[in-house]
Amino acid sequence: MPDSTEDFPGEFTDVAATRNAYDEVADLYADIFRHQLDGQPLDRAMLAVFAELVADNASGPVADLGCGPGRVTAHLATLGAQVFGIDLSPRMIALARAEFPHLSFDQGSLERLPIGNEELGGIVAWYSLIHIPPDRIPQVLDEFYRVLADKGHVLLAFQTADLSDAVEAFDHKVTRAYRWAPKRLARLLTDAGFTVNARMVREPGADERFGQAYLLASKVR
Ligand SMILES: C[S@@+](CC[C@H](N)C(=O)[O-])C[C@H]1O[C@@H](n2cnc3c(N)ncnc32)[C@H](O)[C@@H]1O
């Protein structure tokens, strides 16, 4: 059952733990990852494809859900996306606002999005679903489906599991997290009503322990 916490009454205990953990490391995280995309051409390629798809569809703004300090939000904006960010951590939101004052950032939870039905043209969840316990991911994807307009696009990034259909907890440096076999998360996207259009897995970089996966899906009725 959800426990009460001061930010979102009724939220799960792990959500409060995640928020507190990211509040503590937010400044360091922002410094470490500020220019990380510069060295990741494959990650930028997925973001570029996503930006092109949402521009072609033009059915609403893009939400960067679990935006952290806003580096991906800002990158998408440079690609022409009309994008805003939402994150659990107030410190992350404060940093994002300070660094990118031309963009909009608000505190909120992925599990209870402060967004109306079918308002978005796109959703990016870049290493943010990883902190939600696997048994709650189906409800989160239902929430994504609710807020996305017809023909809208979703882009997920996450660490890969070792086995082909596994999801497993790992010792993430900030707080508890889960890595997924792309096939398994893709199946949950399909169960939620999405069409999975592309999957990319890249090898770990020098400072990464696991393969990195990217799923691109769309809402087609
Ligand atoms: C690994 S960081 C990624 C941040 C950003 N996407 C990036 O790539 O720089 C994970 C972020 O997800 C946020 N987050 C985790 N669980 C969340 C939830 N349930 N709702 C909203 N944000 C969440 C954390 O506060 C944190 O900022």
The ligand as an ORCA input file, in Angstrom:
! r2SCAN-3c Opt
* xyz 0 1
  C      19.019      8.658    -13.945
  S      18.182     10.173    -13.698
  C      17.890     10.659    -15.400
  C      17.619     12.133    -15.533
  C      17.518     12.632    -16.977
  N      16.496     11.928    -17.714
  C      18.857     12.508    -17.646
  O      19.023     11.597    -18.466
  O      19.742     13.290    -17.311
  C      16.563      9.650    -13.210
  C      15.618     10.813    -12.939
  O      14.283     10.284    -12.867
  C      13.607     10.939    -11.823
  N      12.542     10.035    -11.373
  C      12.689      8.793    -10.867
  N      11.486      8.262    -10.566
  C      10.561      9.197    -10.921
  C       9.146      9.248    -10.853
  N       8.434      8.245    -10.348
  N       8.528     10.369    -11.308
  C       9.248     11.424    -11.805
  N      10.592     11.428    -11.878
  C      11.239     10.332    -11.439
  C      14.668     11.187    -10.766
  O      14.313     12.210     -9.859
  C      15.866     11.542    -11.642
  O      15.972     12.923    -11.860
*
